[in-house]
């Protein structure tokens, strides 16, 4: 069986890229396609990504600086990727990858991280900064998004089967596309930030690791810590919002940029707690922090609520707050500090183990077996099922 993998775009390593890397291991002979691929060799090696075939957008001069401004032509570019010679197409999609055109008789399985955030459930946030960080406000912007939504909904109907990365995303797929999805949580190398870091010795600083894009709401964290001058926050990650966030950061917040795993591990495993304040589809970094034995203070909507056990649990692994505001974050910090002794490193690690990569492999292959796409011989190694 010939297999093609299709990913949205590759510009910074993140949760979606970790999923793509796992799919590459699951389908070792598959060819991989994407809109653009700007990852450096060291970044590829760090997460285990093979080479991909990008679209012609990659060849346009200085496209890395401005490719997001070409959002209006993303649908046309993704549709021109030729996957006609493959039997199985697996799209790894948080925006446009599922829009790849297939021929009659092909099977298209979409592993959906979310319907495109800028067009659907987070459109209000992106309207302020623009889809993909570009200024698409006003009547013209609304027309562009309306056209994109029509395209997105139409292409969504051509997918054969959906796999959602969380219950939250399955509900969004049902709402946006009127399609059903099975749920397979992403693969997480849960000990990635704890290997070699030794026993957990919680420090005094708080930490987050994230892409610096609008929906992650790091602006709220900065506002909250401005109100807590005696507490320190360290932000690991990079993205289009970085300059604006640095300009508005209070003195007790440090933006560290992108760090190697070893450095990120030191920051996370020595922190007091890990923050995740976005309305998240899942949240791989949240699981990784739990794998390091670190409590999570998170917005209790979306995927975070499927990961973190709050203070109402007999074995809590963090604190969940119900409103996405700076005031709610401050109150959550106070609740955490009053209850920190109830949250043990072992409980956090045990929680993270639920999302191990082997579990993803088994559940994803089980889905393919259930749909009759691959053999049902349980003794066959996963990669051999699709040769």
VEXMISE-156734 format. One record per residue (C-alpha): residue in three letters; residue number from 1; x, y, z. Coordinates in pm, 1 decimal, decimal comma. Layout:
BEGIN
{rec "Ala" NUM {X Y Z}};
...
***
This chain:
BEGIN
{rec "Unk" 1 {0,0 0,0 0,0}};
{rec "Unk" 2 {138,5 339,5 -102,3}};
{rec "Unk" 3 {93,8 608,1 164,0}};
{rec "Unk" 4 {117,2 987,2 149,9}};
{rec "Unk" 5 {133,8 1213,8 455,6}};
{rec "Unk" 6 {16,5 1574,9 419,9}};
{rec "Unk" 7 {96,4 1839,7 682,8}};
{rec "Unk" 8 {-6,6 2206,0 692,9}};
{rec "Unk" 9 {332,2 2380,3 711,2}};
{rec "Unk" 10 {661,8 2344,1 894,2}};
{rec "Unk" 11 {813,8 2662,5 1030,9}};
{rec "Unk" 12 {866,3 2595,1 1402,9}};
{rec "Unk" 13 {868,4 2266,0 1596,9}};
{rec "Unk" 14 {553,0 2209,4 1798,1}};
{rec "Unk" 15 {287,8 1957,8 1891,2}};
{rec "Unk" 16 {168,2 1903,9 1535,2}};
{rec "Unk" 17 {522,2 1838,6 1421,4}};
{rec "Unk" 18 {565,5 1575,8 1693,2}};
{rec "Unk" 19 {253,8 1401,3 1560,8}};
{rec "Unk" 20 {388,2 1415,3 1205,8}};
{rec "Unk" 21 {714,9 1262,8 1325,7}};
{rec "Unk" 22 {523,1 976,6 1486,8}};
{rec "Unk" 23 {321,0 919,3 1170,5}};
{rec "Unk" 24 {649,8 901,7 980,2}};
{rec "Unk" 25 {763,0 626,4 1215,3}};
{rec "Unk" 26 {432,2 449,0 1177,8}};
{rec "Unk" 27 {454,1 471,5 796,8}};
{rec "Unk" 28 {829,3 457,0 728,9}};
{rec "Unk" 29 {797,2 437,2 349,6}};
{rec "Unk" 30 {540,4 715,7 317,4}};
{rec "Unk" 31 {611,5 1032,8 121,8}};
{rec "Unk" 32 {537,5 1356,4 305,9}};
{rec "Unk" 33 {406,1 1682,6 162,7}};
{rec "Unk" 34 {355,2 2027,3 312,0}};
{rec "Unk" 35 {292,0 2387,7 214,6}};
{rec "Unk" 36 {639,7 2507,9 319,2}};
{rec "Unk" 37 {920,2 2348,8 519,4}};
{rec "Unk" 38 {1165,8 2581,0 691,6}};
{rec "Unk" 39 {1285,5 2354,6 971,9}};
{rec "Unk" 40 {1660,7 2344,0 1023,2}};
{rec "Unk" 41 {1841,5 2008,0 1015,6}};
{rec "Unk" 42 {1896,4 2020,9 1391,8}};
{rec "Unk" 43 {1526,4 2083,6 1452,9}};
{rec "Unk" 44 {1432,9 1792,4 1227,2}};
{rec "Unk" 45 {1678,0 1560,7 1399,0}};
{rec "Unk" 46 {1556,6 1663,5 1744,4}};
{rec "Unk" 47 {1201,5 1541,0 1681,6}};
{rec "Unk" 48 {1276,6 1275,1 1417,9}};
{rec "Unk" 49 {1129,4 1430,1 1103,3}};
{rec "Unk" 50 {1224,0 1305,3 757,3}};
{rec "Unk" 51 {1239,2 1535,3 456,2}};
{rec "Unk" 52 {916,0 1660,7 304,1}};
{rec "Unk" 53 {813,5 1794,0 -36,7}};
{rec "Unk" 54 {691,6 2156,4 -11,8}};
{rec "Unk" 55 {478,8 2349,9 -260,6}};
{rec "Unk" 56 {613,1 2616,4 -495,8}};
{rec "Unk" 57 {555,5 2877,9 -224,5}};
{rec "Unk" 58 {881,3 2755,9 -70,5}};
{rec "Unk" 59 {1074,2 2877,8 -375,9}};
{rec "Unk" 60 {942,5 3233,1 -374,4}};
{rec "Unk" 61 {1204,0 3488,9 -260,3}};
{rec "Unk" 62 {1225,0 3541,1 115,7}};
{rec "Unk" 63 {900,0 3349,7 158,3}};
{rec "Unk" 64 {981,9 3248,6 514,3}};
{rec "Unk" 65 {932,9 3609,4 620,8}};
{rec "Unk" 66 {595,7 3658,3 459,1}};
{rec "Unk" 67 {440,7 3320,6 371,5}};
{rec "Unk" 68 {158,8 3372,4 623,2}};
{rec "Unk" 69 {52,9 3677,8 421,8}};
{rec "Unk" 70 {-30,7 3437,0 138,9}};
{rec "Unk" 71 {-308,2 3278,9 345,0}};
{rec "Unk" 72 {-567,1 3363,7 83,3}};
{rec "Unk" 73 {-398,1 3130,1 -166,6}};
{rec "Unk" 74 {-325,9 2843,6 74,4}};
{rec "Unk" 75 {-633,0 2646,1 -43,2}};
{rec "Unk" 76 {-524,0 2659,7 -407,3}};
{rec "Unk" 77 {-168,7 2557,8 -318,4}};
{rec "Unk" 78 {-269,8 2262,1 -100,4}};
{rec "Unk" 79 {-512,6 2139,6 -367,0}};
{rec "Unk" 80 {-230,6 2129,6 -623,6}};
{rec "Unk" 81 {-30,1 1873,7 -427,5}};
{rec "Unk" 82 {-48,0 1559,3 -639,2}};
{rec "Unk" 83 {-125,5 1253,2 -427,3}};
{rec "Unk" 84 {-306,2 1063,8 -703,1}};
{rec "Unk" 85 {-62,4 770,1 -707,9}};
{rec "Unk" 86 {-118,9 675,2 -343,2}};
{rec "Unk" 87 {-367,9 429,7 -198,0}};
{rec "Unk" 88 {-391,5 595,3 143,5}};
{rec "Unk" 89 {-359,8 966,4 224,4}};
{rec "Unk" 90 {-317,3 1067,0 590,3}};
{rec "Unk" 91 {-349,1 1439,5 650,7}};
{rec "Unk" 92 {-217,2 1586,2 975,3}};
{rec "Unk" 93 {-423,3 1900,9 981,4}};
{rec "Unk" 94 {-484,9 2204,3 1197,3}};
{rec "Unk" 95 {-576,0 2428,9 904,0}};
{rec "Unk" 96 {-554,9 2328,3 537,7}};
{rec "Unk" 97 {-388,8 1986,1 500,9}};
{rec "Unk" 98 {-722,3 1804,8 489,3}};
{rec "Unk" 99 {-802,7 2008,2 176,4}};
{rec "Unk" 100 {-563,6 1803,6 -38,3}};
{rec "Unk" 101 {-749,6 1666,9 -341,7}};
{rec "Unk" 102 {-786,6 1291,6 -371,7}};
{rec "Unk" 103 {-920,7 1080,6 -656,3}};
{rec "Unk" 104 {-1214,5 837,8 -645,4}};
{rec "Unk" 105 {-1115,5 514,5 -473,9}};
{rec "Unk" 106 {-849,6 669,4 -252,7}};
{rec "Unk" 107 {-886,1 658,0 123,9}};
{rec "Unk" 108 {-822,2 986,8 304,4}};
{rec "Unk" 109 {-785,3 972,1 683,0}};
{rec "Unk" 110 {-756,8 1310,4 851,6}};
{rec "Unk" 111 {-589,5 1333,0 1190,7}};
{rec "Unk" 112 {-749,7 1660,8 1291,2}};
{rec "Unk" 113 {-586,4 1879,4 1555,0}};
{rec "Unk" 114 {-866,0 2134,1 1507,4}};
{rec "Unk" 115 {-1076,8 2295,4 1239,0}};
{rec "Unk" 116 {-881,6 2606,3 1132,5}};
{rec "Unk" 117 {-880,7 2822,6 1445,0}};
{rec "Unk" 118 {-862,7 3154,4 1259,9}};
{rec "Unk" 119 {-1181,5 3074,4 1068,0}};
{rec "Unk" 120 {-1394,0 2894,8 1326,2}};
{rec "Unk" 121 {-1393,0 2889,5 1706,9}};
{rec "Unk" 122 {-1115,7 3149,1 1757,6}};
{rec "Unk" 123 {-1205,8 3381,1 1470,5}};
{rec "Unk" 124 {-1270,4 3671,1 1712,2}};
{rec "Unk" 125 {-912,7 3655,3 1845,3}};
{rec "Unk" 126 {-759,3 3638,0 1500,4}};
{rec "Unk" 127 {-978,9 3919,5 1371,5}};
{rec "Unk" 128 {-785,2 4152,3 1599,7}};
{rec "Unk" 129 {-445,6 4038,7 1470,3}};
{rec "Unk" 130 {-554,9 3880,0 1144,1}};
{rec "Unk" 131 {-565,2 3520,3 1019,2}};
{rec "Unk" 132 {-220,1 3368,0 1064,7}};
{rec "Unk" 133 {-95,5 3695,5 1211,8}};
{rec "Unk" 134 {-183,9 3917,6 914,7}};
{rec "Unk" 135 {-420,2 4218,7 921,1}};
{rec "Unk" 136 {-744,5 4087,5 768,8}};
{rec "Unk" 137 {-990,4 4310,5 950,7}};
{rec "Unk" 138 {-1305,4 4480,1 833,0}};
{rec "Unk" 139 {-1538,1 4391,6 547,3}};
{rec "Unk" 140 {-1262,7 4259,8 319,1}};
{rec "Unk" 141 {-1133,0 4033,3 593,5}};
{rec "Unk" 142 {-1477,4 3895,6 670,0}};
{rec "Unk" 143 {-1530,1 3817,0 302,0}};
{rec "Unk" 144 {-1196,7 3635,5 286,6}};
{rec "Unk" 145 {-1285,4 3429,8 594,1}};
{rec "Unk" 146 {-1633,4 3354,2 461,2}};
{rec "Unk" 147 {-1478,7 3225,7 138,8}};
{rec "Unk" 148 {-1227,7 3019,9 332,9}};
{rec "Unk" 149 {-1500,3 2868,4 552,4}};
{rec "Unk" 150 {-1701,1 2765,3 245,0}};
{rec "Unk" 151 {-1391,8 2603,3 96,6}};
{rec "Unk" 152 {-1297,7 2438,7 424,9}};
{rec "Unk" 153 {-1643,2 2296,1 486,2}};
{rec "Unk" 154 {-1660,4 2168,5 128,1}};
{rec "Unk" 155 {-1321,1 1998,9 135,5}};
{rec "Unk" 156 {-1400,8 1850,6 477,1}};
{rec "Unk" 157 {-1675,2 1642,8 317,3}};
{rec "Unk" 158 {-1421,7 1470,1 89,6}};
{rec "Unk" 159 {-1234,4 1317,3 385,3}};
{rec "Unk" 160 {-1312,3 946,5 424,1}};
{rec "Unk" 161 {-1253,9 916,6 799,5}};
{rec "Unk" 162 {-1175,3 1162,3 1080,0}};
{rec "Unk" 163 {-958,0 1103,1 1384,7}};
{rec "Unk" 164 {-978,5 1383,8 1642,0}};
{rec "Unk" 165 {-701,4 1452,8 1891,3}};
{rec "Unk" 166 {-947,1 1516,9 2177,3}};
{rec "Unk" 167 {-1314,1 1510,5 2271,1}};
{rec "Unk" 168 {-1310,9 1889,0 2236,2}};
{rec "Unk" 169 {-1195,9 1867,2 1873,2}};
{rec "Unk" 170 {-1443,1 1589,2 1793,1}};
{rec "Unk" 171 {-1718,9 1826,9 1904,4}};
{rec "Unk" 172 {-1576,8 2103,5 1683,3}};
{rec "Unk" 173 {-1562,6 1868,3 1383,3}};
{rec "Unk" 174 {-1926,6 1783,6 1441,6}};
{rec "Unk" 175 {-2020,1 2150,9 1476,3}};
{rec "Unk" 176 {-1815,7 2291,3 1186,4}};
{rec "Unk" 177 {-1827,2 2006,0 935,0}};
{rec "Unk" 178 {-2120,7 1790,0 1048,6}};
{rec "Unk" 179 {-1887,3 1489,9 1050,3}};
{rec "Unk" 180 {-1818,0 1233,8 1321,3}};
{rec "Unk" 181 {-1470,1 1147,1 1444,2}};
{rec "Unk" 182 {-1312,0 884,7 1662,8}};
{rec "Unk" 183 {-1075,4 1010,3 1933,4}};
{rec "Unk" 184 {-707,1 922,2 1954,5}};
{rec "Unk" 185 {-506,4 1149,9 2181,6}};
{rec "Unk" 186 {-170,9 1258,9 2034,5}};
{rec "Unk" 187 {148,7 1065,5 2105,9}};
{rec "Unk" 188 {353,2 1230,8 2377,1}};
{rec "Unk" 189 {705,4 1135,1 2475,5}};
{rec "Unk" 190 {599,3 1222,5 2826,6}};
{rec "Unk" 191 {948,1 1195,8 2975,5}};
{rec "Unk" 192 {1108,2 1422,9 2712,4}};
{rec "Unk" 193 {1160,3 1700,8 2965,0}};
{rec "Unk" 194 {1247,8 1480,9 3259,8}};
{rec "Unk" 195 {1514,7 1248,5 3117,0}};
{rec "Unk" 196 {1843,5 1324,6 3282,6}};
{rec "Unk" 197 {1699,2 1606,5 3492,5}};
{rec "Unk" 198 {1713,4 1414,3 3818,4}};
{rec "Unk" 199 {1466,5 1439,5 4107,7}};
{rec "Unk" 200 {1206,9 1714,1 4093,4}};
{rec "Unk" 201 {1312,8 2012,1 4301,5}};
{rec "Unk" 202 {1051,8 2276,6 4245,7}};
{rec "Unk" 203 {1188,3 2627,7 4226,3}};
{rec "Unk" 204 {1021,7 2961,6 4277,7}};
{rec "Unk" 205 {954,2 3056,1 3915,1}};
{rec "Unk" 206 {658,2 2964,4 3696,5}};
{rec "Unk" 207 {700,9 2861,7 3333,9}};
{rec "Unk" 208 {519,8 2808,3 3006,9}};
{rec "Unk" 209 {631,8 2661,7 2674,6}};
{rec "Unk" 210 {431,8 2758,6 2368,8}};
{rec "Unk" 211 {423,2 2906,5 2022,8}};
{rec "Unk" 212 {381,9 3281,3 2051,7}};
{rec "Unk" 213 {65,2 3317,7 1846,4}};
{rec "Unk" 214 {-252,1 3510,3 1937,3}};
{rec "Unk" 215 {-476,0 3228,6 2058,0}};
{rec "Unk" 216 {-220,1 3110,5 2315,8}};
{rec "Unk" 217 {-310,4 3424,9 2515,5}};
{rec "Unk" 218 {33,8 3486,0 2660,5}};
{rec "Unk" 219 {-79,4 3848,4 2684,3}};
{rec "Unk" 220 {-310,6 3740,5 2967,8}};
{rec "Unk" 221 {-21,4 3576,0 3150,5}};
{rec "Unk" 222 {181,3 3894,9 3123,1}};
{rec "Unk" 223 {-112,5 4096,0 3257,8}};
{rec "Unk" 224 {-156,6 3852,1 3545,8}};
{rec "Unk" 225 {210,2 3861,0 3643,2}};
{rec "Unk" 226 {210,3 4239,0 3625,6}};
{rec "Unk" 227 {-37,3 4210,6 3912,7}};
{rec "Unk" 228 {193,3 3962,6 4093,1}};
{rec "Unk" 229 {530,5 4145,8 4097,9}};
{rec "Unk" 230 {674,3 3912,5 4363,0}};
{rec "Unk" 231 {637,6 3606,4 4137,5}};
{rec "Unk" 232 {849,2 3524,2 3831,2}};
{rec "Unk" 233 {735,0 3385,7 3495,7}};
{rec "Unk" 234 {959,1 3244,4 3222,6}};
{rec "Unk" 235 {818,4 3200,5 2871,7}};
{rec "Unk" 236 {982,8 2945,8 2642,5}};
{rec "Unk" 237 {900,5 2966,5 2273,0}};
{rec "Unk" 238 {898,5 3185,5 1966,0}};
{rec "Unk" 239 {650,6 3310,0 1710,7}};
{rec "Unk" 240 {501,5 3616,0 1540,5}};
{rec "Unk" 241 {378,7 3764,1 1871,1}};
{rec "Unk" 242 {720,9 3770,3 2035,5}};
{rec "Unk" 243 {818,2 4131,8 1968,3}};
{rec "Unk" 244 {485,0 4266,9 2083,8}};
{rec "Unk" 245 {495,4 4053,1 2398,6}};
{rec "Unk" 246 {852,5 4156,1 2479,8}};
{rec "Unk" 247 {757,0 4520,3 2442,6}};
{rec "Unk" 248 {475,1 4480,3 2692,7}};
{rec "Unk" 249 {635,5 4240,1 2939,7}};
{rec "Unk" 250 {670,3 4347,2 3304,9}};
{rec "Unk" 251 {1009,5 4314,6 3471,7}};
{rec "Unk" 252 {919,2 3985,2 3643,6}};
{rec "Unk" 253 {855,7 3809,8 3310,1}};
{rec "Unk" 254 {1140,4 3674,9 3094,5}};
{rec "Unk" 255 {1084,4 3565,5 2734,6}};
{rec "Unk" 256 {1355,6 3307,6 2670,9}};
{rec "Unk" 257 {1283,3 3231,1 2305,7}};
{rec "Unk" 258 {1313,6 2884,1 2163,4}};
{rec "Unk" 259 {1533,2 2651,2 2371,7}};
{rec "Unk" 260 {1690,2 2313,3 2308,1}};
{rec "Unk" 261 {1521,4 2026,6 2490,0}};
{rec "Unk" 262 {1795,5 2009,0 2752,3}};
{rec "Unk" 263 {1758,1 2377,0 2839,2}};
{rec "Unk" 264 {1377,6 2360,9 2829,2}};
{rec "Unk" 265 {1395,3 2058,4 3059,9}};
{rec "Unk" 266 {1596,9 2255,3 3314,9}};
{rec "Unk" 267 {1351,0 2541,6 3311,8}};
{rec "Unk" 268 {1039,8 2323,7 3334,4}};
{rec "Unk" 269 {1164,1 2062,1 3581,5}};
{rec "Unk" 270 {1290,9 2330,3 3818,7}};
{rec "Unk" 271 {973,6 2540,2 3801,7}};
{rec "Unk" 272 {701,8 2574,9 4059,9}};
{rec "Unk" 273 {426,1 2505,0 3805,4}};
{rec "Unk" 274 {357,2 2511,1 3431,5}};
{rec "Unk" 275 {97,9 2741,6 3274,0}};
{rec "Unk" 276 {-135,3 2670,3 2985,7}};
{rec "Unk" 277 {-390,1 2948,6 2939,5}};
{rec "Unk" 278 {-509,6 2886,5 2581,7}};
{rec "Unk" 279 {-838,3 2734,1 2479,2}};
{rec "Unk" 280 {-643,9 2436,0 2354,5}};
{rec "Unk" 281 {-733,2 2151,8 2123,2}};
{rec "Unk" 282 {-515,9 1916,3 2327,9}};
{rec "Unk" 283 {-186,4 2047,6 2464,2}};
{rec "Unk" 284 {120,3 1826,5 2418,5}};
{rec "Unk" 285 {343,2 2060,7 2620,0}};
{rec "Unk" 286 {100,9 2024,2 2910,2}};
{rec "Unk" 287 {151,4 1646,8 2910,7}};
{rec "Unk" 288 {528,5 1692,6 2883,4}};
{rec "Unk" 289 {528,3 1918,9 3187,8}};
{rec "Unk" 290 {328,4 1658,2 3379,2}};
{rec "Unk" 291 {583,2 1399,3 3264,7}};
{rec "Unk" 292 {850,6 1610,8 3428,9}};
{rec "Unk" 293 {652,3 1584,2 3754,7}};
{rec "Unk" 294 {537,2 1945,8 3740,0}};
{rec "Unk" 295 {184,1 2066,8 3826,4}};
{rec "Unk" 296 {-14,5 2250,7 3558,6}};
{rec "Unk" 297 {-221,3 2564,8 3607,4}};
{rec "Unk" 298 {-452,8 2562,4 3308,2}};
{rec "Unk" 299 {-764,9 2703,1 3148,7}};
{rec "Unk" 300 {-1018,9 2429,1 3210,7}};
{rec "Unk" 301 {-1180,1 2436,6 2867,3}};
{rec "Unk" 302 {-1083,6 2219,6 2572,3}};
{rec "Unk" 303 {-803,9 1964,9 2575,2}};
{rec "Unk" 304 {-647,3 2085,3 2899,3}};
{rec "Unk" 305 {-952,8 1962,5 3089,9}};
{rec "Unk" 306 {-895,5 1616,2 2937,0}};
{rec "Unk" 307 {-535,8 1610,0 3062,2}};
{rec "Unk" 308 {-516,5 1777,8 3401,6}};
{rec "Unk" 309 {-686,9 1646,7 3715,5}};
{rec "Unk" 310 {-798,5 1950,0 3915,4}};
{rec "Unk" 311 {-815,2 2006,3 4286,8}};
{rec "Unk" 312 {-1151,1 1830,7 4309,3}};
{rec "Unk" 313 {-973,6 1503,7 4224,3}};
{rec "Unk" 314 {-842,3 1267,4 4491,7}};
{rec "Unk" 315 {-505,2 1274,8 4311,7}};
{rec "Unk" 316 {-482,5 1624,2 4161,8}};
{rec "Unk" 317 {-214,7 1709,1 3906,7}};
{rec "Unk" 318 {-287,1 2079,8 3876,6}};
{rec "Unk" 319 {-533,5 2365,7 3909,3}};
{rec "Unk" 320 {-798,8 2448,6 3646,9}};
{rec "Unk" 321 {-958,2 2791,9 3614,4}};
{rec "Unk" 322 {-1288,7 2861,3 3441,1}};
{rec "Unk" 323 {-1246,7 3209,2 3292,5}};
{rec "Unk" 324 {-982,8 3319,5 3043,3}};
{rec "Unk" 325 {-889,3 3639,2 3226,1}};
{rec "Unk" 326 {-588,4 3774,9 3410,1}};
{rec "Unk" 327 {-792,2 3789,4 3730,6}};
{rec "Unk" 328 {-878,2 3419,4 3703,6}};
{rec "Unk" 329 {-510,6 3336,8 3650,7}};
{rec "Unk" 330 {-410,4 3530,4 3963,6}};
{rec "Unk" 331 {-679,3 3350,1 4165,8}};
{rec "Unk" 332 {-562,4 3013,8 4027,0}};
{rec "Unk" 333 {-204,3 3086,3 4137,3}};
{rec "Unk" 334 {-329,7 3161,6 4486,6}};
{rec "Unk" 335 {-531,3 2837,6 4494,7}};
{rec "Unk" 336 {-231,1 2643,7 4369,6}};
{rec "Unk" 337 {3,3 2785,5 4631,0}};
{rec "Unk" 338 {-247,2 2703,0 4904,4}};
{rec "Unk" 339 {-278,4 2341,9 4780,8}};
{rec "Unk" 340 {62,8 2267,4 4628,4}};
{rec "Unk" 341 {144,0 1996,9 4883,9}};
{rec "Unk" 342 {-149,1 1787,7 4753,9}};
{rec "Unk" 343 {4,1 1763,0 4405,1}};
{rec "Unk" 344 {285,7 1510,0 4393,3}};
{rec "Unk" 345 {544,0 1459,9 4117,7}};
{rec "Unk" 346 {448,5 1091,9 4097,1}};
{rec "Unk" 347 {81,4 1172,7 4036,7}};
{rec "Unk" 348 {183,6 1408,9 3756,2}};
{rec "Unk" 349 {408,5 1147,8 3594,0}};
{rec "Unk" 350 {146,7 875,0 3622,6}};
{rec "Unk" 351 {-102,5 1106,2 3456,3}};
{rec "Unk" 352 {135,2 1174,9 3165,6}};
{rec "Unk" 353 {191,2 803,0 3101,0}};
{rec "Unk" 354 {-166,6 779,2 2969,9}};
{rec "Unk" 355 {-51,8 951,7 2650,9}};
{rec "Unk" 356 {257,4 744,0 2563,3}};
{rec "Unk" 357 {345,7 704,3 2191,7}};
{rec "Unk" 358 {285,3 326,8 2196,1}};
{rec "Unk" 359 {-74,7 394,4 2295,8}};
{rec "Unk" 360 {-114,5 631,9 1995,9}};
{rec "Unk" 361 {33,0 371,1 1759,5}};
{rec "Unk" 362 {-202,6 99,5 1883,7}};
{rec "Unk" 363 {-516,2 316,4 1876,7}};
{rec "Unk" 364 {-444,6 471,7 1536,7}};
{rec "Unk" 365 {-373,7 131,8 1379,8}};
{rec "Unk" 366 {-684,0 -11,0 1548,9}};
{rec "Unk" 367 {-886,8 261,9 1377,7}};
{rec "Unk" 368 {-738,2 172,3 1039,2}};
{rec "Unk" 369 {-813,8 -193,9 1104,1}};
{rec "Unk" 370 {-1169,8 -111,2 1203,8}};
{rec "Unk" 371 {-1220,9 74,8 877,6}};
{rec "Unk" 372 {-1073,2 -215,8 678,9}};
{rec "Unk" 373 {-778,8 -9,2 557,2}};
{rec "Unk" 374 {-504,6 -238,4 691,6}};
{rec "Unk" 375 {-477,6 -602,6 791,9}};
{rec "Unk" 376 {-626,7 -715,3 1120,7}};
{rec "Unk" 377 {-335,3 -940,5 1223,4}};
{rec "Unk" 378 {-246,5 -808,4 1567,1}};
{rec "Unk" 379 {88,1 -987,0 1558,6}};
{rec "Unk" 380 {206,3 -788,1 1256,0}};
{rec "Unk" 381 {438,5 -496,1 1338,2}};
{rec "Unk" 382 {257,5 -164,2 1278,6}};
{rec "Unk" 383 {481,8 -46,0 994,0}};
{rec "Unk" 384 {440,7 -374,9 808,7}};
{rec "Unk" 385 {63,9 -335,0 794,1}};
{rec "Unk" 386 {85,9 -65,0 530,3}};
{rec "Unk" 387 {356,9 -199,6 300,7}};
***
